[in-house]
Amino acid sequence: MNILMAVIVAVFAVAAVLTVYRIIRGPSILDRAVASDVLLTEVMCVIGAEMAINGHTRNIPVLLVIAAVGVFGSISVARYVARRDNTTP
């Protein structure tokens, strides 16, 4: 079980570092928005894995809040980009 946990932590850590790199590097706001959605999904996966390993469901409200933040953030960025694209000639 400890080896499996080490592999899980390593995979999620590498994915998080690469995602943060994409958020910082860009190059466009859409790349950053997608990367932030991926980071939120990774956080949700880590919390879900922790719940599955420890056999509890106490963090389900946290997962719901993170999912709502991701959805509303994506909608906001999409509306901003759509509005910006309509105003440029």
MMTF fields as JSON, N, C-alpha, C and O atoms, coordinates in Angstrom:
{
  "mmtfVersion": "1.0.0",
  "mmtfProducer": "UNKNOWN",
  "numBonds": 355,
  "numAtoms": 356,
  "numGroups": 89,
  "numChains": 1,
  "numModels": 1,
  "chainsPerModel": [1],
  "groupsPerChain": [89],
  "chainIdList": ["A"],
  "bondAtomList": [4, 2, 8, 6, 12, 10, 16, 14, 20, 18, 24, 22, 28, 26, 32, 30, 36, 34, 40, 38, 44, 42, 48, 46, 52, 50, 56, 54, 60, 58, 64, 62, 68, 66, 72, 70, 76, 74, 80, 78, 84, 82, 88, 86, 92, 90, 96, 94, 100, 98, 104, 102, 108, 106, 112, 110, 116, 114, 120, 118, 124, 122, 128, 126, 132, 130, 136, 134, 140, 138, 144, 142, 148, 146, 152, 150, 156, 154, 160, 158, 164, 162, 168, 166, 172, 170, 176, 174, 180, 178, 184, 182, 188, 186, 192, 190, 196, 194, 200, 198, 204, 202, 208, 206, 212, 210, 216, 214, 220, 218, 224, 222, 228, 226, 232, 230, 236, 234, 240, 238, 244, 242, 248, 246, 252, 250, 256, 254, 260, 258, 264, 262, 268, 266, 272, 270, 276, 274, 280, 278, 284, 282, 288, 286, 292, 290, 296, 294, 300, 298, 304, 302, 308, 306, 312, 310, 316, 314, 320, 318, 324, 322, 328, 326, 332, 330, 336, 334, 340, 338, 344, 342, 348, 346, 352, 350],
  "bondOrderList": [1, 1, 1, 1, 1, 1, 1, 1, 1, 1, 1, 1, 1, 1, 1, 1, 1, 1, 1, 1, 1, 1, 1, 1, 1, 1, 1, 1, 1, 1, 1, 1, 1, 1, 1, 1, 1, 1, 1, 1, 1, 1, 1, 1, 1, 1, 1, 1, 1, 1, 1, 1, 1, 1, 1, 1, 1, 1, 1, 1, 1, 1, 1, 1, 1, 1, 1, 1, 1, 1, 1, 1, 1, 1, 1, 1, 1, 1, 1, 1, 1, 1, 1, 1, 1, 1, 1, 1],
  "groupList": [{"groupName": "MET", "atomNameList": ["N", "CA", "C", "O"], "elementList": ["N", "C", "C", "O"], "formalChargeList": [0, 0, 0, 0], "bondAtomList": [1, 0, 2, 1, 3, 2], "bondOrderList": [1, 1, 2], "singleLetterCode": "M", "chemCompType": "L-PEPTIDE LINKING"}, {"groupName": "ASN", "atomNameList": ["N", "CA", "C", "O"], "elementList": ["N", "C", "C", "O"], "formalChargeList": [0, 0, 0, 0], "bondAtomList": [1, 0, 2, 1, 3, 2], "bondOrderList": [1, 1, 2], "singleLetterCode": "N", "chemCompType": "L-PEPTIDE LINKING"}, {"groupName": "ILE", "atomNameList": ["N", "CA", "C", "O"], "elementList": ["N", "C", "C", "O"], "formalChargeList": [0, 0, 0, 0], "bondAtomList": [1, 0, 2, 1, 3, 2], "bondOrderList": [1, 1, 2], "singleLetterCode": "I", "chemCompType": "L-PEPTIDE LINKING"}, {"groupName": "LEU", "atomNameList": ["N", "CA", "C", "O"], "elementList": ["N", "C", "C", "O"], "formalChargeList": [0, 0, 0, 0], "bondAtomList": [1, 0, 2, 1, 3, 2], "bondOrderList": [1, 1, 2], "singleLetterCode": "L", "chemCompType": "L-PEPTIDE LINKING"}, {"groupName": "ALA", "atomNameList": ["N", "CA", "C", "O"], "elementList": ["N", "C", "C", "O"], "formalChargeList": [0, 0, 0, 0], "bondAtomList": [1, 0, 2, 1, 3, 2], "bondOrderList": [1, 1, 2], "singleLetterCode": "A", "chemCompType": "L-PEPTIDE LINKING"}, {"groupName": "VAL", "atomNameList": ["N", "CA", "C", "O"], "elementList": ["N", "C", "C", "O"], "formalChargeList": [0, 0, 0, 0], "bondAtomList": [1, 0, 2, 1, 3, 2], "bondOrderList": [1, 1, 2], "singleLetterCode": "V", "chemCompType": "L-PEPTIDE LINKING"}, {"groupName": "PHE", "atomNameList": ["N", "CA", "C", "O"], "elementList": ["N", "C", "C", "O"], "formalChargeList": [0, 0, 0, 0], "bondAtomList": [1, 0, 2, 1, 3, 2], "bondOrderList": [1, 1, 2], "singleLetterCode": "F", "chemCompType": "L-PEPTIDE LINKING"}, {"groupName": "THR", "atomNameList": ["N", "CA", "C", "O"], "elementList": ["N", "C", "C", "O"], "formalChargeList": [0, 0, 0, 0], "bondAtomList": [1, 0, 2, 1, 3, 2], "bondOrderList": [1, 1, 2], "singleLetterCode": "T", "chemCompType": "L-PEPTIDE LINKING"}, {"groupName": "TYR", "atomNameList": ["N", "CA", "C", "O"], "elementList": ["N", "C", "C", "O"], "formalChargeList": [0, 0, 0, 0], "bondAtomList": [1, 0, 2, 1, 3, 2], "bondOrderList": [1, 1, 2], "singleLetterCode": "Y", "chemCompType": "L-PEPTIDE LINKING"}, {"groupName": "ARG", "atomNameList": ["N", "CA", "C", "O"], "elementList": ["N", "C", "C", "O"], "formalChargeList": [0, 0, 0, 0], "bondAtomList": [1, 0, 2, 1, 3, 2], "bondOrderList": [1, 1, 2], "singleLetterCode": "R", "chemCompType": "L-PEPTIDE LINKING"}, {"groupName": "GLY", "atomNameList": ["N", "CA", "C", "O"], "elementList": ["N", "C", "C", "O"], "formalChargeList": [0, 0, 0, 0], "bondAtomList": [1, 0, 2, 1, 3, 2], "bondOrderList": [1, 1, 2], "singleLetterCode": "G", "chemCompType": "PEPTIDE LINKING"}, {"groupName": "PRO", "atomNameList": ["N", "CA", "C", "O"], "elementList": ["N", "C", "C", "O"], "formalChargeList": [0, 0, 0, 0], "bondAtomList": [1, 0, 2, 1, 3, 2], "bondOrderList": [1, 1, 2], "singleLetterCode": "P", "chemCompType": "L-PEPTIDE LINKING"}, {"groupName": "SER", "atomNameList": ["N", "CA", "C", "O"], "elementList": ["N", "C", "C", "O"], "formalChargeList": [0, 0, 0, 0], "bondAtomList": [1, 0, 2, 1, 3, 2], "bondOrderList": [1, 1, 2], "singleLetterCode": "S", "chemCompType": "L-PEPTIDE LINKING"}, {"groupName": "ASP", "atomNameList": ["N", "CA", "C", "O"], "elementList": ["N", "C", "C", "O"], "formalChargeList": [0, 0, 0, 0], "bondAtomList": [1, 0, 2, 1, 3, 2], "bondOrderList": [1, 1, 2], "singleLetterCode": "D", "chemCompType": "L-PEPTIDE LINKING"}, {"groupName": "GLU", "atomNameList": ["N", "CA", "C", "O"], "elementList": ["N", "C", "C", "O"], "formalChargeList": [0, 0, 0, 0], "bondAtomList": [1, 0, 2, 1, 3, 2], "bondOrderList": [1, 1, 2], "singleLetterCode": "E", "chemCompType": "L-PEPTIDE LINKING"}, {"groupName": "CYS", "atomNameList": ["N", "CA", "C", "O"], "elementList": ["N", "C", "C", "O"], "formalChargeList": [0, 0, 0, 0], "bondAtomList": [1, 0, 2, 1, 3, 2], "bondOrderList": [1, 1, 2], "singleLetterCode": "C", "chemCompType": "L-PEPTIDE LINKING"}, {"groupName": "HIS", "atomNameList": ["N", "CA", "C", "O"], "elementList": ["N", "C", "C", "O"], "formalChargeList": [0, 0, 0, 0], "bondAtomList": [1, 0, 2, 1, 3, 2], "bondOrderList": [1, 1, 2], "singleLetterCode": "H", "chemCompType": "L-PEPTIDE LINKING"}],
  "groupTypeList": [0, 1, 2, 3, 0, 4, 5, 2, 5, 4, 5, 6, 4, 5, 4, 4, 5, 3, 7, 5, 8, 9, 2, 2, 9, 10, 11, 12, 2, 3, 13, 9, 4, 5, 4, 12, 13, 5, 3, 3, 7, 14, 5, 0, 15, 5, 2, 10, 4, 14, 0, 4, 2, 1, 10, 16, 7, 9, 1, 2, 11, 5, 3, 3, 5, 2, 4, 4, 5, 10, 5, 6, 10, 12, 2, 12, 5, 4, 9, 8, 5, 4, 9, 9, 13, 1, 7, 7, 11],
  "groupIdList": [1, 2, 3, 4, 5, 6, 7, 8, 9, 10, 11, 12, 13, 14, 15, 16, 17, 18, 19, 20, 21, 22, 23, 24, 25, 26, 27, 28, 29, 30, 31, 32, 33, 34, 35, 36, 37, 38, 39, 40, 41, 42, 43, 44, 45, 46, 47, 48, 49, 50, 51, 52, 53, 54, 55, 56, 57, 58, 59, 60, 61, 62, 63, 64, 65, 66, 67, 68, 69, 70, 71, 72, 73, 74, 75, 76, 77, 78, 79, 80, 81, 82, 83, 84, 85, 86, 87, 88, 89],
  "secStructList": [7, 2, 2, 2, 2, 2, 2, 2, 2, 2, 2, 2, 2, 2, 2, 2, 2, 2, 2, 2, 2, 2, 2, 2, 2, 7, 1, 1, 2, 2, 2, 2, 2, 2, 2, 2, 2, 2, 2, 2, 2, 2, 2, 2, 2, 2, 2, 2, 2, 2, 2, 2, 2, 2, 6, 7, 7, 6, 6, 2, 2, 2, 2, 2, 2, 2, 2, 2, 2, 2, 2, 2, 2, 2, 2, 2, 2, 2, 2, 2, 2, 2, 2, 2, 2, 2, 2, 7, 7],
  "xCoordList": [0.824, 0.0, 0.87, 0.516, 1.989, 2.85, 3.482, 3.668, 3.814, 4.386, 3.337, 3.64, 2.119, 1.031, 0.794, 0.596, 0.813, 0.636, 1.759, 1.508, 2.994, 4.123, 3.968, 4.267, 3.51, 3.299, 2.182, 2.307, 1.105, -0.012, 0.432, 0.117, 1.156, 1.631, 2.576, 2.497, 3.458, 4.416, 3.704, 4.042, 2.737, 2.012, 1.241, 1.294, 0.534, -0.215, 0.713, 0.377, 1.86, 2.808, 3.38, 3.474, 3.76, 4.284, 3.205, 3.478, 2.001, 0.901, 0.622, 0.375, 0.659, 0.407, 1.507, 1.223, 2.752, 3.862, 3.757, 3.95, 3.454, 3.306, 2.122, 2.181, 1.067, -0.106, 0.18, -0.218, 0.866, 1.23, 2.166, 2.065, 3.069, 3.944, 3.116, 3.412, 2.096, 1.25, 0.453, 0.225, 0.028, -0.69, 0.232, -0.185, 1.465, 2.412, 2.847, 2.911, 3.14, 3.723, 2.705, 3.051, 1.491, 0.484, 0.425, 0.351, 0.451, 0.615, -0.689, -0.64, -1.831, -3.084, -3.904, -3.604, -4.943, -5.807, -6.583, -6.911, -6.876, -7.582, -6.694, -7.18, -5.403, -4.481, -4.434, -4.43, -4.399, -4.37, -5.678, -5.666, -6.791, -8.084, -8.196, -8.673, -7.763, -7.81, -6.873, -7.22, -5.692, -4.748, -5.288, -5.075, -5.974, -6.545, -7.672, -7.837, -8.445, -9.463, -8.811, -9.301, -7.708, -6.984, -6.454, -6.513, -5.937, -5.429, -6.554, -6.369, -7.703, -8.845, -9.27, -9.624, -9.236, -9.572, -8.57, -8.947, -7.299, -6.279, -6.499, -6.357, -6.842, -7.13, -8.322, -8.315, -9.344, -10.504, -10.135, -10.635, -9.269, -8.834, -8.033, -8.184, -7.187, -6.412, -7.347, -7.189, -8.306, -9.254, -10.079, -10.314, -10.514, -11.273, -10.451, -10.959, -9.181, -8.306, -8.1, -8.095, -7.93, -7.775, -9.026, -8.93, -10.197, -11.435, -11.556, -11.999, -11.169, -11.262, -10.28, -10.616, -9.084, -8.079, -8.453, -8.302, -8.945, -9.277, -10.708, -11.071, -11.524, -12.865, -13.847, -14.597, -13.854, -14.821, -15.383, -14.885, -16.408, -17.04, -17.192, -18.078, -16.357, -16.476, -16.15, -16.589, -15.408, -14.959, -15.826, -15.444, -16.96, -17.835, -18.303, -18.345, -18.658, -19.007, -17.857, -18.083, -16.642, -15.479, -15.371, -15.096, -15.585, -15.548, -16.619, -16.367, -17.793, -18.874, -18.537, -18.814, -17.949, -17.572, -16.472, -16.528, -15.479, -14.4, -14.956, -14.549, -15.875, -16.481, -17.275, -17.216, -18.01, -18.788, -17.865, -18.136, -16.786, -15.829, -15.242, -15.088, -14.92, -14.379, -15.359, -14.991, -16.603, -17.623, -17.869, -17.883, -18.063, -18.339, -17.133, -17.298, -15.939, -14.736, -14.613, -14.275, -14.881, -14.817, -15.863, -15.578, -17.058, -18.107, -17.717, -17.93, -17.149, -16.74, -15.659, -15.73, -14.664, -13.587, -14.128, -13.746, -14.996, -15.557, -16.375, -16.294, -17.15, -17.934, -17.028, -17.291, -15.964, -15.023, -14.334, -14.23, -13.869, -13.177, -14.142, -13.77, -15.364, -16.356, -16.695, -16.826, -16.834, -17.149, -15.969, -16.167, -14.751, -13.558, -13.391, -12.996, -13.695, -13.573, -14.605, -14.338, -15.771, -16.806, -16.51, -16.988, -15.735, -15.478, -14.267, -14.116, -13.399, -12.23, -12.594, -13.336, -12.081, -12.438, -11.722, -11.912],
  "yCoordList": [-1.193, 0.0, 1.258, 2.249, 1.233, 2.403, 2.709, 3.875, 1.675, 1.891, 2.508, 3.413, 2.024, 2.573, 4.045, 4.866, 4.373, 5.763, 6.644, 7.769, 6.145, 6.919, 7.17, 8.265, 6.179, 6.34, 7.351, 8.198, 7.259, 8.193, 9.621, 10.537, 9.81, 11.147, 11.682, 12.854, 10.838, 11.281, 11.688, 12.71, 10.909, 11.224, 12.537, 13.388, 12.698, 13.935, 15.132, 16.232, 14.951, 16.056, 16.508, 17.708, 15.564, 15.92, 16.617, 17.615, 16.1, 16.721, 18.14, 19.042, 18.34, 19.67, 20.646, 21.797, 20.206, 21.093, 21.494, 22.662, 20.537, 20.852, 21.779, 22.648, 21.599, 22.451, 23.876, 24.839, 24.008, 25.343, 26.026, 27.233, 25.265, 25.818, 26.374, 27.458, 25.655, 26.112, 27.348, 28.232, 27.424, 28.615, 29.83, 30.912, 29.659, 30.774, 31.146, 32.328, 30.165, 30.384, 30.886, 31.705, 30.425, 30.902, 30.09, 28.865, 30.643, 32.037, 32.827, 34.057, 32.191, 32.953, 32.732, 31.864, 33.542, 33.421, 32.107, 31.56, 31.6, 30.328, 29.177, 28.251, 29.221, 28.201, 28.226, 27.182, 29.414, 29.548, 29.062, 28.435, 29.349, 28.9, 27.382, 26.779, 26.771, 25.31, 24.696, 23.706, 25.282, 24.763, 24.911, 24.031, 26.0, 26.146, 25.134, 24.636, 24.828, 23.778, 22.419, 21.624, 22.166, 20.902, 20.829, 19.773, 21.942, 21.951, 21.699, 20.955, 22.305, 22.041, 20.579, 19.978, 20.015, 18.597, 17.708, 16.7, 18.069, 17.304, 17.359, 16.35, 18.53, 18.656, 17.783, 17.122, 17.785, 16.945, 15.461, 14.687, 15.069, 13.675, 13.278, 12.167, 14.174, 13.884, 13.714, 12.785, 14.609, 14.499, 13.216, 12.526, 12.901, 11.66, 10.42, 9.458, 10.432, 9.291, 9.14, 8.026, 10.262, 10.199, 9.634, 8.853, 10.022, 9.488, 7.999, 7.247, 7.562, 6.141, 5.311, 4.218, 5.822, 5.074, 4.969, 3.911, 6.073, 6.077, 5.633, 5.462, 5.443, 4.893, 5.816, 5.38, 7.095, 8.02, 8.921, 8.928, 9.672, 10.575, 11.984, 12.727, 12.353, 13.66, 14.823, 15.943, 14.601, 15.691, 15.91, 16.67, 15.272, 15.453, 16.908, 17.404, 17.617, 19.037, 19.865, 20.786, 19.544, 20.251, 19.991, 20.911, 18.754, 18.422, 19.192, 19.664, 19.318, 20.05, 21.529, 22.127, 22.115, 23.53, 23.736, 24.687, 22.859, 22.972, 22.82, 23.546, 21.888, 21.706, 22.944, 23.357, 23.531, 24.735, 25.895, 26.635, 26.061, 27.124, 26.92, 27.881, 25.69, 25.414, 25.722, 26.316, 25.326, 25.576, 27.067, 27.576, 27.771, 29.198, 29.971, 30.958, 29.541, 30.176, 29.984, 30.923, 28.784, 28.517, 29.324, 29.858, 29.412, 30.201, 31.67, 32.334, 32.182, 33.587, 33.88, 34.884, 33.02, 33.235, 33.13, 33.924, 32.183, 32.035, 33.263, 33.725, 33.785, 34.989, 36.191, 37.006, 36.308, 37.411, 37.348, 38.359, 36.166, 36.017, 36.243, 36.868, 35.754, 35.955, 37.438, 37.937, 38.13, 39.555, 40.345, 41.294, 39.96, 40.635, 40.414, 41.326, 39.191, 38.901, 39.649, 39.97, 39.93, 40.639, 42.13, 42.759, 42.702, 44.137, 44.495, 45.657, 43.537, 43.86, 43.78, 42.886, 44.702, 44.696, 43.616, 43.481],
  "zCoordList": [0.0, 0.0, 0.0, -0.64, 0.701, 0.752, -0.601, -0.948, -1.365, -2.697, -3.611, -4.389, -3.517, -4.321, -3.98, -4.875, -2.704, -2.281, -2.821, -3.252, -2.801, -3.317, -4.81, -5.288, -5.544, -6.985, -7.255, -8.14, -6.501, -6.667, -6.381, -7.141, -5.296, -4.932, -6.005, -6.372, -6.503, -7.524, -8.81, -9.407, -9.235, -10.471, -10.329, -11.216, -9.227, -9.034, -8.855, -9.295, -8.226, -8.048, -9.385, -9.645, -10.228, -11.553, -12.378, -13.044, -12.335, -13.089, -12.586, -13.387, -11.278, -10.717, -11.104, -11.435, -11.067, -11.441, -12.912, -13.253, -13.777, -15.198, -15.447, -16.317, -14.697, -14.848, -14.383, -15.039, -13.259, -12.775, -13.771, -13.991, -14.368, -15.398, -16.557, -17.06, -16.98, -18.087, -17.679, -18.505, -16.416, -15.951, -15.995, -16.41, -15.576, -15.554, -16.968, -17.308, -17.775, -19.098, -20.125, -20.976, -20.065, -21.003, -22.288, -22.193, -23.42, -23.836, -23.884, -23.87, -23.937, -24.015, -22.748, -21.928, -22.618, -21.45, -21.479, -20.426, -22.664, -22.75, -22.285, -21.635, -22.606, -22.1, -20.582, -19.93, -20.035, -18.569, -17.941, -16.882, -18.588, -18.066, -18.086, -17.125, -19.166, -19.255, -18.214, -17.57, -18.052, -17.067, -15.645, -14.812, -15.363, -14.022, -13.793, -12.68, -14.834, -14.717, -14.464, -13.663, -15.153, -14.944, -13.518, -12.889, -13.003, -11.629, -10.627, -9.664, -10.842, -9.963, -10.038, -9.023, -11.222, -11.383, -10.676, -10.078, -10.737, -10.03, -8.518, -7.826, -8.018, -6.582, -6.207, -5.168, -7.058, -6.789, -6.805, -5.989, -7.727, -7.797, -6.564, -6.057, -6.084, -4.877, -3.676, -2.884, -3.552, -2.442, -2.573, -1.581, -3.783, -3.994, -3.707, -3.131, -4.103, -3.81, -2.313, -1.79, -1.624, -0.167, 0.49, 1.437, -0.003, 0.56, 0.283, 1.15, -0.905, -1.244, -0.42, 0.036, -0.233, 0.515, 1.988, 2.597, 2.562, 3.988, 4.278, 5.442, 3.247, 3.424, 4.117, 4.991, 3.738, 4.315, 3.225, 2.099, 3.557, 2.586, 3.157, 2.734, 4.091, 4.744, 3.821, 4.081, 2.77, 1.912, 0.675, -0.215, 0.606, -0.554, -0.694, -1.82, 0.385, 0.2, -0.368, -1.153, 0.019, -0.533, -2.029, -2.799, -2.444, -3.868, -4.64, -5.749, -4.067, -4.737, -4.887, -5.927, -3.868, -3.944, -4.984, -5.763, -5.002, -5.991, -7.406, -8.314, -7.596, -8.912, -9.33, -10.488, -8.4, -8.721, -9.072, -10.018, -8.328, -8.636, -10.036, -10.79, -10.377, -11.706, -12.808, -13.821, -12.625, -13.655, -13.82, -14.941, -12.705, -12.797, -13.321, -14.038, -12.978, -13.507, -15.002, -15.722, -15.479, -16.916, -17.682, -18.754, -17.138, -17.783, -17.831, -18.845, -16.747, -16.708, -17.731, -18.439, -17.815, -18.785, -20.207, -21.066, -20.469, -21.806, -22.198, -23.336, -21.274, -21.57, -21.799, -22.683, -21.012, -21.166, -22.531, -23.225, -22.907, -24.188, -25.344, -26.337, -25.238, -26.304, -26.449, -27.567, -25.348, -25.394, -25.964, -26.723, -25.604, -26.098, -27.602, -28.329, -28.067, -29.494, -30.332, -31.491, -29.772, -30.509, -30.655, -31.599, -29.743, -29.789, -30.64, -31.016, -30.956, -31.769, -33.242, -33.649, -34.043, -35.48, -36.24, -37.449]
}
